[in-house]
Amino acid sequence: MRLIKRLLPVAALCAGIGIGAAWAQNPKTFSGAYVDATNTMMKNMDITFTGNADTDFARGSIALHQAAIDIAKAELQYGEDEKLKGLAQDIIDMRESDIALTRDWLKAKEIPEDSRAKKP
């Protein structure tokens, strides 16, 4: 039962309810960093859809990958388990590469990264 009570705020946040805003005011904890990363991701994934799946996927995935990086960095800072820290570092390395590839694709297609910057 205690586990359910501990996970309920995170589950509610992931469901879009937004519980956890108080944690966001204290990013000097893992939960604060997690909530900040998740809130930033949700804001940045709020793109204007173009109707082009490739463009929309590329724009939305950058925020998703950045959130994974930010949460993994929080694990490196606050976590203790070496296996999870290794996983976190792998996530950082892979997602940074994914973001670079996506940004290069957008640049090559002359598509602005932020869909709110310029309507296609």
Biopython code that builds the backbone (N, CA, C, O; Angstrom):
import numpy as np
from Bio.PDB.StructureBuilder import StructureBuilder

atoms = [
    (1, "MET", "N", (0.823, -1.195, 0.000)),
    (1, "MET", "CA", (0.000, 0.000, 0.000)),
    (1, "MET", "C", (0.867, 1.259, 0.000)),
    (1, "MET", "O", (0.549, 2.249, -0.659)),
    (2, "ARG", "N", (1.977, 1.200, 0.758)),
    (2, "ARG", "CA", (2.852, 2.372, 0.784)),
    (2, "ARG", "C", (3.424, 2.660, -0.597)),
    (2, "ARG", "O", (3.567, 3.817, -0.991)),
    (3, "LEU", "N", (3.750, 1.595, -1.332)),
    (3, "LEU", "CA", (4.297, 1.782, -2.684)),
    (3, "LEU", "C", (3.271, 2.475, -3.578)),
    (3, "LEU", "O", (3.617, 3.376, -4.342)),
    (4, "ILE", "N", (2.028, 2.060, -3.483)),
    (4, "ILE", "CA", (0.979, 2.689, -4.287)),
    (4, "ILE", "C", (0.863, 4.166, -3.938)),
    (4, "ILE", "O", (0.731, 5.007, -4.827)),
    (5, "LYS", "N", (0.912, 4.483, -2.654)),
    (5, "LYS", "CA", (0.817, 5.885, -2.242)),
    (5, "LYS", "C", (2.001, 6.688, -2.756)),
    (5, "LYS", "O", (1.860, 7.864, -3.089)),
    (6, "ARG", "N", (3.170, 6.055, -2.821)),
    (6, "ARG", "CA", (4.358, 6.759, -3.308)),
    (6, "ARG", "C", (4.314, 6.953, -4.819)),
    (6, "ARG", "O", (4.798, 7.962, -5.333)),
    (7, "LEU", "N", (3.738, 5.998, -5.526)),
    (7, "LEU", "CA", (3.710, 6.076, -6.989)),
    (7, "LEU", "C", (2.515, 6.850, -7.527)),
    (7, "LEU", "O", (2.535, 7.292, -8.676)),
    (8, "LEU", "N", (1.482, 7.021, -6.724)),
    (8, "LEU", "CA", (0.284, 7.697, -7.184)),
    (8, "LEU", "C", (0.552, 9.094, -7.745)),
    (8, "LEU", "O", (0.033, 9.407, -8.817)),
    (9, "PRO", "N", (1.333, 9.950, -7.080)),
    (9, "PRO", "CA", (1.586, 11.277, -7.664)),
    (9, "PRO", "C", (2.287, 11.216, -9.017)),
    (9, "PRO", "O", (1.982, 12.004, -9.912)),
    (10, "VAL", "N", (3.223, 10.283, -9.168)),
    (10, "VAL", "CA", (3.934, 10.161, -10.445)),
    (10, "VAL", "C", (2.979, 9.666, -11.524)),
    (10, "VAL", "O", (3.000, 10.164, -12.650)),
    (11, "ALA", "N", (2.145, 8.690, -11.186)),
    (11, "ALA", "CA", (1.181, 8.173, -12.157)),
    (11, "ALA", "C", (0.194, 9.262, -12.567)),
    (11, "ALA", "O", (-0.165, 9.371, -13.740)),
    (12, "ALA", "N", (-0.237, 10.055, -11.615)),
    (12, "ALA", "CA", (-1.174, 11.133, -11.925)),
    (12, "ALA", "C", (-0.529, 12.168, -12.833)),
    (12, "ALA", "O", (-1.171, 12.672, -13.754)),
    (13, "LEU", "N", (0.732, 12.488, -12.580)),
    (13, "LEU", "CA", (1.441, 13.447, -13.426)),
    (13, "LEU", "C", (1.541, 12.915, -14.845)),
    (13, "LEU", "O", (1.285, 13.636, -15.809)),
    (14, "CYS", "N", (1.913, 11.651, -14.964)),
    (14, "CYS", "CA", (2.042, 11.062, -16.290)),
    (14, "CYS", "C", (0.710, 11.024, -17.012)),
    (14, "CYS", "O", (0.667, 11.060, -18.242)),
    (15, "ALA", "N", (-0.372, 10.953, -16.261)),
    (15, "ALA", "CA", (-1.699, 10.951, -16.871)),
    (15, "ALA", "C", (-2.128, 12.346, -17.289)),
    (15, "ALA", "O", (-3.188, 12.511, -17.893)),
    (16, "GLY", "N", (-1.329, 13.345, -16.981)),
    (16, "GLY", "CA", (-1.626, 14.700, -17.413)),
    (16, "GLY", "C", (-2.370, 15.518, -16.386)),
    (16, "GLY", "O", (-2.807, 16.631, -16.681)),
    (17, "ILE", "N", (-2.525, 14.988, -15.176)),
    (17, "ILE", "CA", (-3.245, 15.734, -14.157)),
    (17, "ILE", "C", (-2.392, 16.870, -13.616)),
    (17, "ILE", "O", (-2.914, 17.919, -13.239)),
    (18, "GLY", "N", (-1.088, 16.665, -13.579)),
    (18, "GLY", "CA", (-0.196, 17.734, -13.148)),
    (18, "GLY", "C", (0.112, 17.718, -11.666)),
    (18, "GLY", "O", (0.652, 18.696, -11.149)),
    (19, "ILE", "N", (-0.215, 16.638, -10.960)),
    (19, "ILE", "CA", (0.148, 16.556, -9.551)),
    (19, "ILE", "C", (1.667, 16.519, -9.462)),
    (19, "ILE", "O", (2.328, 15.835, -10.244)),
    (20, "GLY", "N", (2.200, 17.242, -8.527)),
    (20, "GLY", "CA", (3.641, 17.261, -8.357)),
    (20, "GLY", "C", (4.215, 18.636, -8.589)),
    (20, "GLY", "O", (5.435, 18.799, -8.571)),
    (21, "ALA", "N", (3.382, 19.625, -8.805)),
    (21, "ALA", "CA", (3.883, 20.977, -9.056)),
    (21, "ALA", "C", (4.707, 21.479, -7.883)),
    (21, "ALA", "O", (5.650, 22.248, -8.073)),
    (22, "ALA", "N", (4.367, 21.059, -6.681)),
    (22, "ALA", "CA", (5.139, 21.495, -5.511)),
    (22, "ALA", "C", (6.570, 20.970, -5.591)),
    (22, "ALA", "O", (7.509, 21.659, -5.192)),
    (23, "TRP", "N", (6.738, 19.740, -6.112)),
    (23, "TRP", "CA", (8.083, 19.207, -6.260)),
    (23, "TRP", "C", (8.907, 20.053, -7.227)),
    (23, "TRP", "O", (10.116, 20.210, -7.057)),
    (24, "ALA", "N", (8.256, 20.582, -8.214)),
    (24, "ALA", "CA", (8.963, 21.364, -9.232)),
    (24, "ALA", "C", (9.598, 22.605, -8.625)),
    (24, "ALA", "O", (10.529, 23.173, -9.195)),
    (25, "GLN", "N", (9.098, 23.024, -7.473)),
    (25, "GLN", "CA", (9.667, 24.196, -6.822)),
    (25, "GLN", "C", (10.969, 23.864, -6.101)),
    (25, "GLN", "O", (11.691, 24.769, -5.683)),
    (26, "ASN", "N", (11.279, 22.571, -5.951)),
    (26, "ASN", "CA", (12.516, 22.162, -5.296)),
    (26, "ASN", "C", (13.245, 21.160, -6.181)),
    (26, "ASN", "O", (13.203, 19.957, -5.927)),
    (27, "PRO", "N", (13.922, 21.660, -7.229)),
    (27, "PRO", "CA", (14.593, 20.743, -8.134)),
    (27, "PRO", "C", (15.849, 20.119, -7.528)),
    (27, "PRO", "O", (16.553, 19.380, -8.217)),
    (28, "LYS", "N", (16.148, 20.397, -6.253)),
    (28, "LYS", "CA", (17.343, 19.842, -5.626)),
    (28, "LYS", "C", (17.070, 18.471, -5.016)),
    (28, "LYS", "O", (17.754, 18.051, -4.083)),
    (29, "THR", "N", (16.072, 17.783, -5.548)),
    (29, "THR", "CA", (15.783, 16.402, -5.205)),
    (29, "THR", "C", (15.550, 15.666, -6.509)),
    (29, "THR", "O", (15.303, 16.287, -7.542)),
    (30, "PHE", "N", (15.630, 14.331, -6.464)),
    (30, "PHE", "CA", (15.355, 13.576, -7.682)),
    (30, "PHE", "C", (13.931, 13.843, -8.159)),
    (30, "PHE", "O", (13.701, 14.086, -9.344)),
    (31, "SER", "N", (12.980, 13.797, -7.231)),
    (31, "SER", "CA", (11.586, 13.985, -7.642)),
    (31, "SER", "C", (11.357, 15.375, -8.216)),
    (31, "SER", "O", (10.574, 15.532, -9.152)),
    (32, "GLY", "N", (12.025, 16.381, -7.673)),
    (32, "GLY", "CA", (11.897, 17.725, -8.224)),
    (32, "GLY", "C", (12.449, 17.810, -9.633)),
    (32, "GLY", "O", (11.834, 18.415, -10.511)),
    (33, "ALA", "N", (13.609, 17.205, -9.854)),
    (33, "ALA", "CA", (14.208, 17.202, -11.190)),
    (33, "ALA", "C", (13.343, 16.422, -12.174)),
    (33, "ALA", "O", (13.197, 16.808, -13.334)),
    (34, "TYR", "N", (12.771, 15.315, -11.691)),
    (34, "TYR", "CA", (11.906, 14.488, -12.535)),
    (34, "TYR", "C", (10.673, 15.273, -12.977)),
    (34, "TYR", "O", (10.325, 15.287, -14.157)),
    (35, "VAL", "N", (10.025, 15.919, -12.025)),
    (35, "VAL", "CA", (8.814, 16.683, -12.342)),
    (35, "VAL", "C", (9.152, 17.858, -13.260)),
    (35, "VAL", "O", (8.407, 18.138, -14.199)),
    (36, "ASP", "N", (10.244, 18.538, -13.005)),
    (36, "ASP", "CA", (10.653, 19.648, -13.876)),
    (36, "ASP", "C", (10.875, 19.149, -15.305)),
    (36, "ASP", "O", (10.417, 19.771, -16.264)),
    (37, "ALA", "N", (11.580, 18.020, -15.441)),
    (37, "ALA", "CA", (11.852, 17.468, -16.773)),
    (37, "ALA", "C", (10.561, 17.083, -17.479)),
    (37, "ALA", "O", (10.400, 17.335, -18.673)),
    (38, "THR", "N", (9.647, 16.475, -16.743)),
    (38, "THR", "CA", (8.379, 16.042, -17.324)),
    (38, "THR", "C", (7.516, 17.234, -17.725)),
    (38, "THR", "O", (6.922, 17.238, -18.803)),
    (39, "ASN", "N", (7.449, 18.235, -16.868)),
    (39, "ASN", "CA", (6.652, 19.429, -17.194)),
    (39, "ASN", "C", (7.215, 20.154, -18.411)),
    (39, "ASN", "O", (6.460, 20.592, -19.279)),
    (40, "THR", "N", (8.536, 20.280, -18.478)),
    (40, "THR", "CA", (9.181, 20.922, -19.630)),
    (40, "THR", "C", (8.907, 20.125, -20.898)),
    (40, "THR", "O", (8.625, 20.699, -21.950)),
    (41, "MET", "N", (8.990, 18.795, -20.796)),
    (41, "MET", "CA", (8.725, 17.948, -21.952)),
    (41, "MET", "C", (7.305, 18.161, -22.469)),
    (41, "MET", "O", (7.096, 18.323, -23.671)),
    (42, "MET", "N", (6.335, 18.161, -21.563)),
    (42, "MET", "CA", (4.950, 18.311, -21.990)),
    (42, "MET", "C", (4.724, 19.665, -22.669)),
    (42, "MET", "O", (4.005, 19.756, -23.665)),
    (43, "LYS", "N", (5.336, 20.701, -22.128)),
    (43, "LYS", "CA", (5.225, 22.032, -22.741)),
    (43, "LYS", "C", (5.859, 22.037, -24.131)),
    (43, "LYS", "O", (5.282, 22.576, -25.075)),
    (44, "ASN", "N", (7.034, 21.442, -24.256)),
    (44, "ASN", "CA", (7.757, 21.482, -25.527)),
    (44, "ASN", "C", (7.213, 20.501, -26.562)),
    (44, "ASN", "O", (7.496, 20.642, -27.752)),
    (45, "MET", "N", (6.438, 19.512, -26.126)),
    (45, "MET", "CA", (5.814, 18.589, -27.078)),
    (45, "MET", "C", (4.496, 19.135, -27.606)),
    (45, "MET", "O", (3.867, 18.516, -28.464)),
    (46, "ASP", "N", (4.081, 20.268, -27.110)),
    (46, "ASP", "CA", (2.837, 20.894, -27.562)),
    (46, "ASP", "C", (3.115, 21.637, -28.865)),
    (46, "ASP", "O", (3.181, 22.866, -28.903)),
    (47, "ILE", "N", (3.274, 20.864, -29.915)),
    (47, "ILE", "CA", (3.632, 21.427, -31.216)),
    (47, "ILE", "C", (2.386, 21.719, -32.041)),
    (47, "ILE", "O", (1.305, 21.196, -31.768)),
    (48, "THR", "N", (2.552, 22.542, -33.028)),
    (48, "THR", "CA", (1.513, 22.749, -34.028)),
    (48, "THR", "C", (1.731, 21.688, -35.100)),
    (48, "THR", "O", (2.765, 21.677, -35.768)),
    (49, "PHE", "N", (0.758, 20.799, -35.264)),
    (49, "PHE", "CA", (0.922, 19.716, -36.220)),
    (49, "PHE", "C", (0.824, 20.239, -37.642)),
    (49, "PHE", "O", (-0.006, 21.091, -37.958)),
    (50, "THR", "N", (1.695, 19.706, -38.491)),
    (50, "THR", "CA", (1.762, 20.147, -39.881)),
    (50, "THR", "C", (0.991, 19.239, -40.818)),
    (50, "THR", "O", (0.682, 19.623, -41.946)),
    (51, "GLY", "N", (0.676, 18.034, -40.355)),
    (51, "GLY", "CA", (0.078, 17.043, -41.241)),
    (51, "GLY", "C", (1.136, 16.166, -41.889)),
    (51, "GLY", "O", (0.807, 15.193, -42.567)),
    (52, "ASN", "N", (2.409, 16.505, -41.684)),
    (52, "ASN", "CA", (3.510, 15.697, -42.193)),
    (52, "ASN", "C", (4.060, 14.890, -41.021)),
    (52, "ASN", "O", (4.635, 15.455, -40.090)),
    (53, "ALA", "N", (3.887, 13.583, -41.067)),
    (53, "ALA", "CA", (4.289, 12.722, -39.953)),
    (53, "ALA", "C", (5.772, 12.852, -39.624)),
    (53, "ALA", "O", (6.141, 12.861, -38.449)),
    (54, "ASP", "N", (6.620, 12.952, -40.631)),
    (54, "ASP", "CA", (8.059, 13.047, -40.386)),
    (54, "ASP", "C", (8.406, 14.320, -39.629)),
    (54, "ASP", "O", (9.150, 14.284, -38.648)),
    (55, "THR", "N", (7.869, 15.438, -40.083)),
    (55, "THR", "CA", (8.141, 16.725, -39.431)),
    (55, "THR", "C", (7.615, 16.733, -37.999)),
    (55, "THR", "O", (8.316, 17.140, -37.072)),
    (56, "ASP", "N", (6.379, 16.281, -37.830)),
    (56, "ASP", "CA", (5.771, 16.293, -36.506)),
    (56, "ASP", "C", (6.500, 15.345, -35.550)),
    (56, "ASP", "O", (6.710, 15.670, -34.381)),
    (57, "PHE", "N", (6.880, 14.179, -36.057)),
    (57, "PHE", "CA", (7.646, 13.227, -35.249)),
    (57, "PHE", "C", (8.973, 13.833, -34.811)),
    (57, "PHE", "O", (9.346, 13.743, -33.642)),
    (58, "ALA", "N", (9.681, 14.446, -35.747)),
    (58, "ALA", "CA", (10.993, 15.020, -35.439)),
    (58, "ALA", "C", (10.869, 16.118, -34.386)),
    (58, "ALA", "O", (11.631, 16.142, -33.419)),
    (59, "ARG", "N", (9.925, 17.014, -34.571)),
    (59, "ARG", "CA", (9.756, 18.121, -33.625)),
    (59, "ARG", "C", (9.367, 17.620, -32.240)),
    (59, "ARG", "O", (9.907, 18.090, -31.239)),
    (60, "GLY", "N", (8.452, 16.687, -32.171)),
    (60, "GLY", "CA", (8.007, 16.188, -30.877)),
    (60, "GLY", "C", (9.027, 15.326, -30.172)),
    (60, "GLY", "O", (9.105, 15.330, -28.944)),
    (61, "SER", "N", (9.811, 14.588, -30.936)),
    (61, "SER", "CA", (10.740, 13.657, -30.303)),
    (61, "SER", "C", (11.917, 14.352, -29.633)),
    (61, "SER", "O", (12.508, 13.790, -28.712)),
    (62, "ILE", "N", (12.268, 15.540, -30.063)),
    (62, "ILE", "CA", (13.378, 16.252, -29.416)),
    (62, "ILE", "C", (13.059, 16.492, -27.945)),
    (62, "ILE", "O", (13.906, 16.254, -27.084)),
    (63, "ALA", "N", (11.866, 16.954, -27.650)),
    (63, "ALA", "CA", (11.475, 17.202, -26.256)),
    (63, "ALA", "C", (11.443, 15.908, -25.456)),
    (63, "ALA", "O", (11.851, 15.882, -24.295)),
    (64, "LEU", "N", (10.962, 14.839, -26.072)),
    (64, "LEU", "CA", (10.907, 13.545, -25.401)),
    (64, "LEU", "C", (12.309, 13.062, -25.043)),
    (64, "LEU", "O", (12.552, 12.623, -23.919)),
    (65, "HIS", "N", (13.219, 13.144, -25.988)),
    (65, "HIS", "CA", (14.593, 12.706, -25.747)),
    (65, "HIS", "C", (15.279, 13.597, -24.702)),
    (65, "HIS", "O", (16.040, 13.103, -23.869)),
    (66, "GLN", "N", (15.012, 14.898, -24.747)),
    (66, "GLN", "CA", (15.626, 15.809, -23.768)),
    (66, "GLN", "C", (15.143, 15.489, -22.357)),
    (66, "GLN", "O", (15.923, 15.549, -21.406)),
    (67, "ALA", "N", (13.871, 15.152, -22.215)),
    (67, "ALA", "CA", (13.352, 14.778, -20.897)),
    (67, "ALA", "C", (14.044, 13.521, -20.384)),
    (67, "ALA", "O", (14.383, 13.431, -19.205)),
    (68, "ALA", "N", (14.250, 12.554, -21.270)),
    (68, "ALA", "CA", (14.963, 11.333, -20.866)),
    (68, "ALA", "C", (16.376, 11.669, -20.401)),
    (68, "ALA", "O", (16.856, 11.105, -19.418)),
    (69, "ILE", "N", (17.040, 12.581, -21.098)),
    (69, "ILE", "CA", (18.379, 13.014, -20.702)),
    (69, "ILE", "C", (18.341, 13.685, -19.336)),
    (69, "ILE", "O", (19.160, 13.376, -18.470)),
    (70, "ASP", "N", (17.403, 14.592, -19.138)),
    (70, "ASP", "CA", (17.321, 15.328, -17.876)),
    (70, "ASP", "C", (17.032, 14.395, -16.699)),
    (70, "ASP", "O", (17.604, 14.560, -15.621)),
    (71, "ILE", "N", (16.153, 13.423, -16.899)),
    (71, "ILE", "CA", (15.844, 12.463, -15.835)),
    (71, "ILE", "C", (17.041, 11.560, -15.573)),
    (71, "ILE", "O", (17.332, 11.239, -14.420)),
    (72, "ALA", "N", (17.733, 11.150, -16.619)),
    (72, "ALA", "CA", (18.925, 10.315, -16.448)),
    (72, "ALA", "C", (20.025, 11.076, -15.711)),
    (72, "ALA", "O", (20.735, 10.496, -14.890)),
    (73, "LYS", "N", (20.169, 12.359, -15.995)),
    (73, "LYS", "CA", (21.159, 13.170, -15.267)),
    (73, "LYS", "C", (20.798, 13.268, -13.786)),
    (73, "LYS", "O", (21.682, 13.291, -12.929)),
    (74, "ALA", "N", (19.513, 13.324, -13.491)),
    (74, "ALA", "CA", (19.080, 13.338, -12.094)),
    (74, "ALA", "C", (19.426, 12.016, -11.415)),
    (74, "ALA", "O", (19.820, 12.000, -10.249)),
    (75, "GLU", "N", (19.279, 10.905, -12.142)),
    (75, "GLU", "CA", (19.673, 9.603, -11.585)),
    (75, "GLU", "C", (21.169, 9.588, -11.289)),
    (75, "GLU", "O", (21.591, 9.090, -10.245)),
    (76, "LEU", "N", (21.970, 10.130, -12.198)),
    (76, "LEU", "CA", (23.419, 10.185, -11.950)),
    (76, "LEU", "C", (23.733, 11.020, -10.708)),
    (76, "LEU", "O", (24.634, 10.686, -9.938)),
    (77, "GLN", "N", (22.992, 12.095, -10.521)),
    (77, "GLN", "CA", (23.252, 12.980, -9.388)),
    (77, "GLN", "C", (22.744, 12.409, -8.065)),
    (77, "GLN", "O", (23.428, 12.504, -7.046)),
    (78, "TYR", "N", (21.564, 11.825, -8.076)),
    (78, "TYR", "CA", (20.922, 11.424, -6.820)),
    (78, "TYR", "C", (20.893, 9.915, -6.578)),
    (78, "TYR", "O", (20.733, 9.475, -5.439)),
    (79, "GLY", "N", (21.044, 9.130, -7.626)),
    (79, "GLY", "CA", (20.953, 7.680, -7.485)),
    (79, "GLY", "C", (22.185, 7.081, -6.839)),
    (79, "GLY", "O", (23.235, 7.717, -6.755)),
    (80, "GLU", "N", (22.039, 5.847, -6.385)),
    (80, "GLU", "CA", (23.143, 5.153, -5.719)),
    (80, "GLU", "C", (23.528, 3.855, -6.422)),
    (80, "GLU", "O", (24.673, 3.417, -6.314)),
    (81, "ASP", "N", (22.603, 3.238, -7.133)),
    (81, "ASP", "CA", (22.850, 1.940, -7.746)),
    (81, "ASP", "C", (23.697, 2.106, -9.011)),
    (81, "ASP", "O", (23.332, 2.844, -9.926)),
    (82, "GLU", "N", (24.813, 1.417, -9.040)),
    (82, "GLU", "CA", (25.750, 1.570, -10.168)),
    (82, "GLU", "C", (25.174, 1.050, -11.484)),
    (82, "GLU", "O", (25.468, 1.609, -12.541)),
    (83, "LYS", "N", (24.359, -0.007, -11.442)),
    (83, "LYS", "CA", (23.740, -0.499, -12.683)),
    (83, "LYS", "C", (22.782, 0.540, -13.253)),
    (83, "LYS", "O", (22.769, 0.784, -14.460)),
    (84, "LEU", "N", (21.987, 1.146, -12.389)),
    (84, "LEU", "CA", (21.064, 2.172, -12.874)),
    (84, "LEU", "C", (21.807, 3.413, -13.340)),
    (84, "LEU", "O", (21.385, 4.073, -14.290)),
    (85, "LYS", "N", (22.911, 3.734, -12.677)),
    (85, "LYS", "CA", (23.707, 4.873, -13.136)),
    (85, "LYS", "C", (24.320, 4.580, -14.503)),
    (85, "LYS", "O", (24.417, 5.473, -15.345)),
    (86, "GLY", "N", (24.728, 3.342, -14.723)),
    (86, "GLY", "CA", (25.237, 2.952, -16.041)),
    (86, "GLY", "C", (24.160, 3.063, -17.100)),
    (86, "GLY", "O", (24.411, 3.553, -18.201)),
    (87, "LEU", "N", (22.950, 2.606, -16.768)),
    (87, "LEU", "CA", (21.819, 2.744, -17.679)),
    (87, "LEU", "C", (21.540, 4.212, -17.965)),
    (87, "LEU", "O", (21.307, 4.596, -19.112)),
    (88, "ALA", "N", (21.564, 5.029, -16.922)),
    (88, "ALA", "CA", (21.321, 6.471, -17.096)),
    (88, "ALA", "C", (22.343, 7.073, -18.053)),
    (88, "ALA", "O", (21.977, 7.868, -18.919)),
    (89, "GLN", "N", (23.609, 6.712, -17.915)),
    (89, "GLN", "CA", (24.638, 7.251, -18.809)),
    (89, "GLN", "C", (24.416, 6.785, -20.240)),
    (89, "GLN", "O", (24.610, 7.552, -21.183)),
    (90, "ASP", "N", (24.007, 5.521, -20.405)),
    (90, "ASP", "CA", (23.701, 5.021, -21.744)),
    (90, "ASP", "C", (22.538, 5.797, -22.365)),
    (90, "ASP", "O", (22.561, 6.119, -23.553)),
    (91, "ILE", "N", (21.526, 6.092, -21.553)),
    (91, "ILE", "CA", (20.373, 6.859, -22.033)),
    (91, "ILE", "C", (20.824, 8.236, -22.495)),
    (91, "ILE", "O", (20.410, 8.709, -23.553)),
    (92, "ILE", "N", (21.672, 8.878, -21.700)),
    (92, "ILE", "CA", (22.180, 10.208, -22.064)),
    (92, "ILE", "C", (22.908, 10.144, -23.399)),
    (92, "ILE", "O", (22.649, 10.950, -24.293)),
    (93, "ASP", "N", (23.808, 9.194, -23.531)),
    (93, "ASP", "CA", (24.603, 9.077, -24.760)),
    (93, "ASP", "C", (23.718, 8.820, -25.982)),
    (93, "ASP", "O", (23.893, 9.450, -27.025)),
    (94, "MET", "N", (22.769, 7.893, -25.845)),
    (94, "MET", "CA", (21.902, 7.557, -26.983)),
    (94, "MET", "C", (20.975, 8.708, -27.343)),
    (94, "MET", "O", (20.827, 9.039, -28.519)),
    (95, "ARG", "N", (20.356, 9.315, -26.351)),
    (95, "ARG", "CA", (19.386, 10.374, -26.632)),
    (95, "ARG", "C", (20.065, 11.630, -27.170)),
    (95, "ARG", "O", (19.488, 12.324, -28.007)),
    (96, "GLU", "N", (21.286, 11.940, -26.707)),
    (96, "GLU", "CA", (22.005, 13.084, -27.286)),
    (96, "GLU", "C", (22.270, 12.844, -28.766)),
    (96, "GLU", "O", (22.156, 13.759, -29.582)),
    (97, "SER", "N", (22.621, 11.621, -29.104)),
    (97, "SER", "CA", (22.844, 11.263, -30.508)),
    (97, "SER", "C", (21.543, 11.372, -31.304)),
    (97, "SER", "O", (21.544, 11.859, -32.435)),
    (98, "ASP", "N", (20.435, 10.921, -30.715)),
    (98, "ASP", "CA", (19.136, 11.013, -31.387)),
    (98, "ASP", "C", (18.736, 12.465, -31.641)),
    (98, "ASP", "O", (18.231, 12.802, -32.711)),
    (99, "ILE", "N", (18.968, 13.313, -30.646)),
    (99, "ILE", "CA", (18.633, 14.734, -30.806)),
    (99, "ILE", "C", (19.475, 15.359, -31.915)),
    (99, "ILE", "O", (18.956, 16.108, -32.742)),
    (100, "ALA", "N", (20.759, 15.057, -31.935)),
    (100, "ALA", "CA", (21.642, 15.605, -32.975)),
    (100, "ALA", "C", (21.188, 15.158, -34.363)),
    (100, "ALA", "O", (21.141, 15.965, -35.291)),
    (101, "LEU", "N", (20.857, 13.881, -34.505)),
    (101, "LEU", "CA", (20.389, 13.366, -35.793)),
    (101, "LEU", "C", (19.097, 14.062, -36.215)),
    (101, "LEU", "O", (18.934, 14.432, -37.377)),
    (102, "THR", "N", (18.183, 14.236, -35.266)),
    (102, "THR", "CA", (16.903, 14.875, -35.570)),
    (102, "THR", "C", (17.092, 16.332, -35.955)),
    (102, "THR", "O", (16.482, 16.809, -36.913)),
    (103, "ARG", "N", (17.932, 17.040, -35.215)),
    (103, "ARG", "CA", (18.188, 18.451, -35.546)),
    (103, "ARG", "C", (18.856, 18.579, -36.907)),
    (103, "ARG", "O", (18.545, 19.500, -37.663)),
    (104, "ASP", "N", (19.768, 17.671, -37.228)),
    (104, "ASP", "CA", (20.410, 17.685, -38.543)),
    (104, "ASP", "C", (19.377, 17.454, -39.644)),
    (104, "ASP", "O", (19.428, 18.103, -40.688)),
    (105, "TRP", "N", (18.440, 16.533, -39.415)),
    (105, "TRP", "CA", (17.398, 16.258, -40.402)),
    (105, "TRP", "C", (16.535, 17.489, -40.626)),
    (105, "TRP", "O", (16.257, 17.866, -41.764)),
    (106, "LEU", "N", (16.109, 18.118, -39.524)),
    (106, "LEU", "CA", (15.287, 19.327, -39.649)),
    (106, "LEU", "C", (16.039, 20.431, -40.391)),
    (106, "LEU", "O", (15.475, 21.109, -41.250)),
    (107, "LYS", "N", (17.311, 20.601, -40.053)),
    (107, "LYS", "CA", (18.112, 21.646, -40.697)),
    (107, "LYS", "C", (18.267, 21.362, -42.192)),
    (107, "LYS", "O", (18.146, 22.271, -43.013)),
    (108, "ALA", "N", (18.530, 20.115, -42.542)),
    (108, "ALA", "CA", (18.694, 19.754, -43.955)),
    (108, "ALA", "C", (17.411, 20.000, -44.752)),
    (108, "ALA", "O", (17.464, 20.322, -45.939)),
    (109, "LYS", "N", (16.274, 19.849, -44.101)),
    (109, "LYS", "CA", (14.983, 20.078, -44.751)),
    (109, "LYS", "C", (14.519, 21.530, -44.624)),
    (109, "LYS", "O", (13.447, 21.896, -45.106)),
    (110, "GLU", "N", (15.350, 22.357, -43.963)),
    (110, "GLU", "CA", (15.034, 23.770, -43.726)),
    (110, "GLU", "C", (13.707, 23.928, -42.985)),
    (110, "GLU", "O", (12.889, 24.787, -43.315)),
    (111, "ILE", "N", (13.516, 23.083, -41.984)),
    (111, "ILE", "CA", (12.314, 23.113, -41.153)),
    (111, "ILE", "C", (12.708, 23.645, -39.785)),
    (111, "ILE", "O", (13.624, 23.106, -39.164)),
    (112, "PRO", "N", (12.045, 24.688, -39.297)),
    (112, "PRO", "CA", (12.376, 25.193, -37.966)),
    (112, "PRO", "C", (12.062, 24.140, -36.899)),
    (112, "PRO", "O", (11.052, 23.441, -36.978)),
    (113, "GLU", "N", (12.936, 24.041, -35.914)),
    (113, "GLU", "CA", (12.751, 23.055, -34.845)),
    (113, "GLU", "C", (11.496, 23.341, -34.036)),
    (113, "GLU", "O", (10.755, 22.422, -33.688)),
    (114, "ASP", "N", (11.257, 24.598, -33.740)),
    (114, "ASP", "CA", (10.094, 24.986, -32.942)),
    (114, "ASP", "C", (8.947, 25.295, -33.883)),
    (114, "ASP", "O", (9.010, 26.243, -34.665)),
    (115, "SER", "N", (7.903, 24.492, -33.802)),
    (115, "SER", "CA", (6.776, 24.668, -34.732)),
    (115, "SER", "C", (6.052, 25.987, -34.503)),
    (115, "SER", "O", (5.332, 26.458, -35.384)),
    (116, "ARG", "N", (6.232, 26.582, -33.344)),
    (116, "ARG", "CA", (5.578, 27.866, -33.078)),
    (116, "ARG", "C", (6.375, 29.013, -33.670)),
    (116, "ARG", "O", (5.880, 30.137, -33.753)),
    (117, "ALA", "N", (7.620, 28.736, -34.088)),
    (117, "ALA", "CA", (8.476, 29.794, -34.629)),
    (117, "ALA", "C", (8.005, 30.252, -36.002)),
    (117, "ALA", "O", (8.063, 31.438, -36.327)),
    (118, "LYS", "N", (7.540, 29.305, -36.801)),
    (118, "LYS", "CA", (7.135, 29.632, -38.174)),
    (118, "LYS", "C", (6.190, 28.556, -38.660)),
    (118, "LYS", "O", (6.525, 27.372, -38.629)),
    (119, "LYS", "N", (5.052, 28.942, -39.093)),
    (119, "LYS", "CA", (4.089, 27.973, -39.622)),
    (119, "LYS", "C", (4.532, 27.519, -40.999)),
    (119, "LYS", "O", (4.866, 28.354, -41.840)),
    (120, "PRO", "N", (4.545, 26.215, -41.253)),
    (120, "PRO", "CA", (4.953, 25.711, -42.584)),
    (120, "PRO", "C", (3.928, 26.057, -43.644)),
    (120, "PRO", "O", (4.107, 25.713, -44.812)),
]
sb = StructureBuilder()
sb.init_structure("model")
sb.init_model(0)
sb.init_chain("A")
sb.init_seg("    ")
for serial, (resi, resn, name, xyz) in enumerate(atoms, 1):
    if name == "N":
        sb.init_residue(resn, " ", resi, " ")
    sb.init_atom(name, np.array(xyz, "f"), 0.0, 1.0, " ", f" {name:<3s}", serial, name[0])
structure = sb.get_structure()
